[in-house]
Amino acid sequence: FKLQGVLKLRQFKEHKAKIELGRINQEIEKIKHLISKNQQDIDQMYLSQQEILTRDTPAKMLQFYPYYHQGKMKHNAVLQQRLSELEADYAAQLQEVVRLKGEAEVMENLREKKHKLFVRKEQKREEEVREEMARISTWHKEHRS
């Protein structure tokens, strides 16, 4: 198949795009985990704040909670923005994988058609050779007698 190199290149590009898709998916899961962890930390902070309010606590200690909450919320906002970007990247990469897969399938189908055509031609050539051998054999039998 003359285009075998092109087929291999297209398959390689498809494989590389799938790897990138997996990498983006892993990063999405990592960001989701961080957002979840931040939310758990905020929930834990609320529990801790409620517990500390039941005791005599210096005002300086109570000032910590709003700053902590604000920091976690800002971090979550940054993570959410990154998550949105990654999800857009994922969608674009998924389209690229589909496009590359289609190109590789077209090349594969072309290769299979060429192979079938080659096989048919070989079978026809072999049949012609057998017929020629049969004619020669018949001719020899007729002229020997």
Buried (B, 14 or more C-beta within 10 A) or exposed (E): EEEEEBBEBBBEBBEEBBEBBEEBBEBBEBBEEBBEEBEEBBEEBEEEBEEBEEEEEEEEEEEEBEEBBEEBEEBBEEBEEBBEEBEEBBEEBBEBBEEBBEBBEEBEEBBEEEEEEEEEEEEEEEEEEEEEEEEEEEEEEEEEE
